[in-house]
Amino acid sequence: MMCKKQARDPNNTGVVAILHPWESGMDNSPAWDESMTFPIDPLPPYERQDLTHVNANMRPTKETYDRYLTLLYRYEI
């Protein structure tokens, strides 16, 4: 697994990278669509709290949510 410093600044330039769309506040932006097409890692079971109070067309799909969680676990954000 890559450590946080290597992931945030892989070229040691002092410029910090955003690793997860949630960090930008633009997680539903089409700007992330291409970069979010990667294989999903095996994930532990989880329960989404948004399923009970957010309309289905206003929340991420399960596949998208799994990609978000894959990033969280890969980089321990």
Secondary structure, 3 states (H helix, E strand, C coil): CCCHHHHHCCCCCCCCCCCCHHHHCCCCCHHHCCCCCCCCCCCCCCCCHHHHCCCHHHCCCHHHHHHHHHHHHHHCC
